């Protein structure tokens, strides 16, 4: 099973930027969908941005135009560039690999905090 490790989280002011990186322990070339989710206390985990193996992307409406997901099947990494951050973006961000419906592998999560 692939293992996912996130890095790059931290605290940033409103309007600032952060870049998250997810390093996979094995090849991600054959993984159907990879990307990022986030979760705050008391709320369900929600999709942020994903990319299919063929390059198709999917973004939450709340982050469109601000976040960019990228996937490097040679380096086995999935990155999330976050620009123009808002306090509402504060959450624990999780790297995700989806092999098929109802089968997901998750990273342990990394905190992103956006201060007013």
Secondary structure by P-SEA (a helix, b strand, c coil): cbbbbbcbbbbbccccbbbbbbbbcccccccccccbbbbcccccccccccccccbbbbbcccccccbbbbbbccccbbbbbbcccccccccbbbbbbbccccbbbbccbbbbbbcc
